[in-house]
Amino acid sequence: MNSVIDAALVIVDVQEKLIPVIQKSDSLVENISKLAIAANYLDMPILWCRQNPKALGDYPDSISKHLTTAPIDKMCFSCSLCAEFDDKLSSLGVRDVVVCGIESHICVYQTSRDLVRKGYNVEVVSDAISSRDLNNKRIAIERMRAESISVSSLEMTLFDLLGTAEHPRFRDIAKLIK
């Protein structure tokens, strides 16, 4: 990912009925909230998807209060197989995509894989993804790396987006991780 902000944040399926069964869900939700706040500070577009919202519910308020666009509802596992998602992402004109959400080994993996296949540079934030079983998360990260998907951490991603301590939002972003 380039340090010049020409990226979009994609949040995948962080829904109320899934969260209680996800490993390390408290830190997951906190880190995704921080990513959304940072994206807003940096005027970075955010696309957020909901898998079958009638069955799995909505996003928790701690995340949704930072999302200013409408969600993209889907039934397919990969967000990229949803025409509405593909159209919106394409219209942004970005080449870099930061991905977070659940579940690591299903929707996050398939979305990231498909975005790479479509020519995007994808970075998955490892401490902003999870699964019901941490072994599935581990396998997903291994598979992503094997398929040219970059894997980073929240702090690494945020400072990469800033590029310099002289960035006008540096202090705001730094406060998010302290």
C-alpha positions as CSV (number, residue, x, y, z in Angstrom):
1,M,0.0,0.0,0.0
2,N,1.3,3.5,-0.8
3,S,1.6,6.0,2.0
4,V,-0.3,8.5,-0.2
5,I,-4.0,7.9,0.7
6,D,-5.6,6.5,-2.4
7,A,-7.3,3.7,-0.6
8,A,-10.8,2.5,0.5
9,L,-11.7,0.8,3.7
10,V,-13.9,-2.3,3.3
11,I,-15.6,-3.6,6.5
12,V,-17.0,-7.1,6.1
13,D,-20.0,-8.5,8.1
14,V,-19.4,-7.2,11.6
15,Q,-22.9,-8.0,12.6
16,E,-24.6,-8.3,16.1
17,K,-25.6,-12.0,15.8
18,L,-22.1,-13.1,14.7
19,I,-20.0,-11.0,17.2
20,P,-20.8,-13.1,20.3
21,V,-19.4,-16.3,18.8
22,I,-16.3,-14.6,17.3
23,Q,-12.9,-15.0,19.1
24,K,-11.5,-11.8,20.7
25,S,-14.6,-10.0,19.6
26,D,-14.2,-7.0,22.0
27,S,-10.8,-6.1,20.6
28,L,-12.0,-6.8,17.1
29,V,-14.9,-4.4,17.4
30,E,-12.6,-1.8,19.0
31,N,-10.0,-2.0,16.3
32,I,-12.5,-1.8,13.5
33,S,-14.0,1.3,15.1
34,K,-10.5,2.8,15.2
35,L,-10.1,2.0,11.5
36,A,-13.4,3.7,10.7
37,I,-12.5,6.7,12.7
38,A,-9.1,7.0,11.0
39,A,-10.7,6.6,7.6
40,N,-13.0,9.5,8.4
41,Y,-10.1,11.6,9.6
42,L,-8.3,10.8,6.3
43,D,-11.3,11.3,4.0
44,M,-10.9,7.7,3.0
45,P,-14.1,6.1,1.6
46,I,-15.6,3.3,3.5
47,L,-17.7,0.5,2.1
48,W,-19.4,-1.8,4.6
49,C,-21.3,-5.0,3.8
50,R,-23.8,-7.1,5.7
51,Q,-24.3,-10.8,5.1
52,N,-28.0,-11.6,5.1
53,P,-29.0,-8.9,7.6
54,K,-32.4,-10.3,8.3
55,A,-30.7,-13.3,9.9
56,L,-27.5,-11.8,11.2
57,G,-28.6,-8.3,12.2
58,D,-26.8,-5.0,11.9
59,Y,-23.5,-3.6,13.0
60,P,-23.0,-2.5,16.6
61,D,-23.4,1.2,17.3
62,S,-19.7,1.5,18.2
63,I,-18.9,0.9,14.6
64,S,-22.0,2.1,12.7
65,K,-21.9,5.6,14.2
66,H,-18.7,6.1,12.2
67,L,-20.2,5.0,8.9
68,T,-21.8,7.7,6.8
69,T,-22.8,5.6,3.7
70,A,-25.5,3.0,3.4
71,P,-24.5,-0.6,3.9
72,I,-24.3,-3.0,1.0
73,D,-26.4,-6.1,1.8
74,K,-25.4,-9.4,0.3
75,M,-26.0,-13.1,0.2
76,C,-22.7,-14.1,-1.5
77,F,-19.7,-14.7,0.7
78,S,-17.3,-12.5,-1.3
79,C,-18.3,-8.8,-1.3
80,S,-16.8,-8.6,-4.7
81,L,-19.4,-11.0,-6.2
82,C,-22.0,-8.4,-5.3
83,A,-22.6,-6.0,-8.2
84,E,-23.5,-3.1,-6.0
85,F,-20.2,-3.5,-4.1
86,D,-18.2,-3.8,-7.2
87,D,-19.8,-0.8,-8.8
88,K,-19.3,1.4,-5.7
89,L,-15.7,0.3,-5.3
90,S,-14.9,0.8,-9.0
91,S,-16.5,4.3,-8.9
92,L,-14.0,5.4,-6.2
93,G,-11.1,5.0,-8.6
94,V,-8.8,3.6,-5.9
95,R,-6.3,0.8,-6.4
96,D,-5.6,0.0,-2.7
97,V,-8.1,-1.6,-0.4
98,V,-7.8,-2.1,3.4
99,V,-10.0,-5.0,4.5
100,C,-11.3,-5.9,8.0
101,G,-14.2,-7.9,9.4
102,I,-15.5,-11.4,10.0
103,E,-15.2,-14.2,9.4
104,S,-11.5,-14.4,8.4
105,H,-11.6,-17.7,6.6
106,I,-14.9,-17.1,4.7
107,C,-16.1,-13.6,3.7
108,V,-12.9,-11.7,4.5
109,Y,-10.7,-14.3,2.7
110,Q,-13.0,-14.6,-0.4
111,T,-13.4,-10.8,-0.7
112,S,-9.7,-10.2,-0.4
113,R,-8.9,-13.0,-2.9
114,D,-11.4,-11.7,-5.4
115,L,-10.2,-8.1,-5.1
116,V,-6.6,-9.2,-5.8
117,R,-7.8,-11.1,-8.9
118,K,-9.5,-7.9,-10.1
119,G,-6.2,-6.0,-9.8
120,Y,-6.5,-4.3,-6.5
121,N,-3.7,-4.1,-3.9
122,V,-5.3,-5.6,-0.8
123,E,-4.1,-5.2,2.8
124,V,-5.9,-7.2,5.5
125,V,-5.6,-5.8,9.1
126,S,-4.8,-8.9,11.1
127,D,-6.0,-7.5,14.5
128,A,-9.2,-6.3,12.8
129,I,-10.3,-9.8,11.5
130,S,-11.4,-12.9,13.4
131,S,-13.3,-16.1,13.2
132,R,-15.2,-18.4,15.5
133,D,-12.1,-20.6,15.7
134,L,-8.7,-18.9,15.8
135,N,-7.2,-21.8,13.9
136,N,-9.4,-20.8,10.9
137,K,-8.1,-17.2,11.2
138,R,-4.5,-18.6,11.2
139,I,-5.2,-20.7,8.1
140,A,-6.9,-17.7,6.4
141,I,-3.9,-15.5,7.0
142,E,-1.5,-18.1,5.6
143,R,-3.7,-18.5,2.5
144,M,-4.0,-14.8,2.0
145,R,-0.2,-14.3,2.1
146,A,0.2,-17.1,-0.4
147,E,-2.2,-15.3,-2.7
148,S,-0.4,-11.9,-2.7
149,I,-2.6,-10.3,-0.1
150,S,-0.7,-8.1,2.4
151,V,-1.3,-8.7,6.0
152,S,-0.6,-6.0,8.6
153,S,-1.7,-4.7,12.0
154,L,-3.9,-1.8,12.9
155,E,-1.0,0.4,14.0
156,M,1.1,-0.6,10.9
157,T,-1.8,0.3,8.6
158,L,-2.6,3.6,10.2
159,F,1.0,4.8,10.1
160,D,1.4,3.6,6.5
161,L,-1.7,5.6,5.5
162,L,-0.2,8.7,7.2
163,G,3.2,8.3,5.6
164,T,4.8,11.1,7.8
165,A,4.6,12.6,11.2
166,E,4.0,15.9,9.4
167,H,0.6,14.7,8.1
168,P,-2.1,17.2,9.4
169,R,-4.1,14.3,11.1
170,F,-1.0,12.6,12.6
171,R,-1.9,13.6,16.2
172,D,-5.5,12.4,15.8
173,I,-4.4,9.1,14.4
174,A,-1.7,8.6,17.0
175,K,-4.3,9.1,19.8
176,L,-6.3,6.2,18.4
177,I,-3.6,3.7,19.3
178,K,-2.4,5.0,22.6
